[in-house]
Amino acid sequence: MPSMDPAGSKDSNGGPKADFFARKQRIAQQRKSLPIASVEKRLMDEVRSHDILIIVGETGSGKTTQLPQYLFNAGFCRDGKIIGITQPRRVAAVSVAKRVAEECGVEMGQRVGYSIRFDDMTSSSTRIKYMTDGLLLREALLDKYLSKYSVIIVDEAHERTVDTDVLLGILKSVQKARSGPINQLPNIDHTKAKNGVVIDKENDSQRAGSLNRYQGLKLSPLKLIIMSASLDARGFFEYFGGARAVHVQGRQFPVDIFYTKAPETDYLDATLITIFQIHLEEGAGDVLVFLTGQEEIESVERLVLEKLKQLPEEKRKLKVLPIYSSLPSEKQMQVFMPAPIGFRKVILATNIAETSVTIPGIKYVIDPGLVKARTYSAHTGMESLVVVPTSKAQALQRSGRAGREGPGKCFRLYPEREFEKLSDSTVPEIKRCNLSKVVLQLKALGVDDIIGFDFMEKPLREAVIKSLELLALLGALTEESRLSKPVGHQMARLPLDPTHAKALILASQFNCLEEMLITVAMLSVESIFYVPREKLEEVAVDNLFQMHVACVLAAVRFYIKCARTAAKCFSSLEGDHVTLINVYRASDDLFEKSKIGNNREKAEKDMRKWCKENFINSRSVRQARDIHRQATSSFLGLKPKYDWQIRENVEQMGLHVASCGDDMLQFRRCLAAAFFLNAALKQPDGTYRVLSSGQSVQIHPSSVLFRTKPDCLIFDELVRTNHNYIRNVSRVDYLWLPELAPQYYTLKE
Ligand SMILES: Nc1ncnc2c1ncn2[C@@H]1O[C@H](COP(=O)(O)OP(=O)(O)OP(=O)(O)O)[C@@H](O)[C@H]1O
């Protein structure tokens, strides 16, 4: 076990070494005082005698951090087996793994590790592995029996993300298959899998990973644990055929809940008032505020900073920190750092901080009761983000973020009677999202009858049919609705949206795979252009008390405009896809130049500076480079990541990687051939009509074609905020559509 003892600490009391031991002791005491600690033995007995266990315990009772450690100590990792714990969100997987590594006194990536898309902190010694549910699903594609795991814990199952729901169905069948001799052949060719996801060949128990070796083998049974604080255990109990349910009683610290007397007309205003009431009137402790999205977070941040300026110097000690999914992860992790001495931390978060995470210092939670949720219309094929009230389960999770280190308070900015009206749990995501990726994944796992698949709750039939139609039109399915060869198999192998996967396959025929690889990598990361916080802080506002939230929103929009201006030097009249290629290539040139002398630090520093000057999200560009090709990531000292390197994947598939040079016509024709279902024609009023659905849409203001408005275009995504917006659009010729997609346009005619 690598020691956490700070080598070289000299002092005997009061110095770093003493601090280290004091912290270690504090953690050990804290662990012992958790409600789950008193039932450790009973829980281990239950796991030994039942293959499926449903554990329900209050937030903060110790499920996520302690149970894997108990299992490890109880011998569930013998023979090199791994305990896998899935989380619906990346930030939870990372932060919990860090805490558990600290509790165990080991270095991250050794006994305890995490694995999320683009970031793999595991090694051959990892035995407790936190990961996202989506990541485990991809592992199942490569190792159908998940043979390296002895126990899989599905945490926060109540969230019912689409990946959790699919995973539950898969785990159920994996468990059944592992309970007897293996007679069934896996459906995909494991011998081609790369980068260590597939079974370590040296290890006996894991050797079953490759195709032929499965047959006739008896793998050890897989233990399955479904866990949540707010789980309606009945549904899971029925789904798993009367599995054992265990309730862990008690919470560590009480949380007082406060409601408003009447509904708030302006919840952002109410939020602001509550933040300052806490700051000025309540005792020490940090504040966590739940908001619906980045723009709202930036507005509130701005308002808080302005209002602070009105306070006397000694009352200004408030540190505001945002956290949302598109924030670079180094910045996300800042919320976990202690506030500067004498300061109070106010964290403005979306629901990514709602479950699993413990943010040290949080004593107060402000919950306006709203969340931005995904909805999907199978009829129009449109996914939207809509602000809706939270469920009771979400409200409980939010209040559960307080009371983890001491008693806490939660301020719900709505009346108690409104809480009673909330639905108990959130509608499972599988009922409100586009299913084409899920269907492709299930087909690759050998599930031919999607509607008949053992889902805990069936997705809408209409949505499944729509996805099957889309996959058939993309050529991924045969007439019998099986995965086609080679296209369907190739598409399933790429960890991408099906249309993006098809675009890559087509690009090899259009001699522009080089450009399409860049495009797909850039489309796979969070937004490339962004508005830095420092710029927002430059907005001059004289007196906050005369200021309305709308003014702040206007300021945010102003800087979005600035970002757009900065983006102009990369912009191409051909559209956003070529613009993204230009950004990538410019960053590549810069990187190659800075790399001379192999000075990694300098290269990274130059890159960050360049990104900042150009309103570019440096993390996104780095991730895109990482997805695109491994060479860059090795240079940056990052480990090769699973199968995310799509370039390597397409090369292994034998696709021809060539560049179309300056001939972007070929590239746009290829886009038209892949995105034909996302083609739209300009209408006399300047809006667009989507040809496949008849939907009326507008180009998103962030697009380089926002003002040019070509007659015909294809788009990457359709989102509804205050309008139906199409994002990442490129100009095409409408005559190309029947020529390049005759399977759709001739039929339609
Ligand atoms: N990063 C951390 N820093 C300080 N304390 C922590 C940290 N992570 C966990 N803890 C402590 O461990 C306790 C148990 O956390 P854990 O995440 O295991 O609970 P849980 O039952 O899984 O809760 P939830 O259902 O909310 O995820 C917390 O209440 C807190 O006291």
The ligand as an SDF file (V2000), in Angstrom:
LIG
                    3D

 31 33  0  0  0  0  0  0  0  0999 V2000
  -15.2340   14.4990    0.1700 N   0  0  0  0  0  0  0  0  0  0  0  0
  -15.6710   14.3850    1.4130 C   0  0  0  0  0  0  0  0  0  0  0  0
  -15.2430   15.2440    2.3800 N   0  0  0  0  0  0  0  0  0  0  0  0
  -15.6990   15.1580    3.6410 C   0  0  0  0  0  0  0  0  0  0  0  0
  -16.5590   14.2280    4.0530 N   0  0  0  0  0  0  0  0  0  0  0  0
  -17.0030   13.3390    3.1760 C   0  0  0  0  0  0  0  0  0  0  0  0
  -16.5940   13.3660    1.7960 C   0  0  0  0  0  0  0  0  0  0  0  0
  -17.2170   12.3810    1.1470 N   0  0  0  0  0  0  0  0  0  0  0  0
  -17.9830   11.7490    2.0560 C   0  0  0  0  0  0  0  0  0  0  0  0
  -17.8490   12.3170    3.2680 N   0  0  0  0  0  0  0  0  0  0  0  0
  -18.5140   11.9290    4.5030 C   0  0  0  0  0  0  0  0  0  0  0  0
  -19.0170   10.6080    4.3630 O   0  0  0  0  0  0  0  0  0  0  0  0
  -20.4280   10.6090    4.5390 C   0  0  0  0  0  0  0  0  0  0  0  0
  -21.0460    9.5210    3.7110 C   0  0  0  0  0  0  0  0  0  0  0  0
  -20.9550    9.8480    2.3320 O   0  0  0  0  0  0  0  0  0  0  0  0
  -21.5530    8.8650    1.2450 P   0  0  0  0  0  0  0  0  0  0  0  0
  -21.3980    9.5420   -0.0710 O   0  0  0  0  0  0  0  0  0  0  0  0
  -20.9420    7.5300    1.3920 O   0  0  0  0  0  0  0  0  0  0  0  0
  -23.0750    8.7740    1.6720 O   0  0  0  0  0  0  0  0  0  0  0  0
  -24.3150    8.1740    0.8830 P   0  0  0  0  0  0  0  0  0  0  0  0
  -25.1180    7.4070    1.8460 O   0  0  0  0  0  0  0  0  0  0  0  0
  -23.8540    7.4610   -0.3300 O   0  0  0  0  0  0  0  0  0  0  0  0
  -25.0860    9.4870    0.4940 O   0  0  0  0  0  0  0  0  0  0  0  0
  -25.8320    9.8740   -0.8840 P   0  0  0  0  0  0  0  0  0  0  0  0
  -26.9870    8.9740   -1.0130 O   0  0  0  0  0  0  0  0  0  0  0  0
  -26.2110   11.2710   -0.6350 O   0  0  0  0  0  0  0  0  0  0  0  0
  -24.8440    9.7150   -1.9720 O   0  0  0  0  0  0  0  0  0  0  0  0
  -20.8640   12.0240    4.2400 C   0  0  0  0  0  0  0  0  0  0  0  0
  -22.0690   12.3630    4.8790 O   0  0  0  0  0  0  0  0  0  0  0  0
  -19.7100   12.8260    4.7950 C   0  0  0  0  0  0  0  0  0  0  0  0
  -19.8310   12.9620    6.1670 O   0  0  0  0  0  0  0  0  0  0  0  0
  1  2  1  0
  2  3  1  0
  2  7  2  0
  3  4  2  0
  4  5  1  0
  5  6  2  0
  6  7  1  0
  6 10  1  0
  7  8  1  0
  8  9  2  0
  9 10  1  0
 10 11  1  0
 11 12  1  0
 11 30  1  0
 12 13  1  0
 13 14  1  0
 13 28  1  0
 14 15  1  0
 15 16  1  0
 16 17  2  0
 16 18  1  0
 16 19  1  0
 19 20  1  0
 20 21  2  0
 20 22  1  0
 20 23  1  0
 23 24  1  0
 24 25  2  0
 24 26  1  0
 24 27  1  0
 28 29  1  0
 28 30  1  0
 30 31  1  0
M  END
$$$$
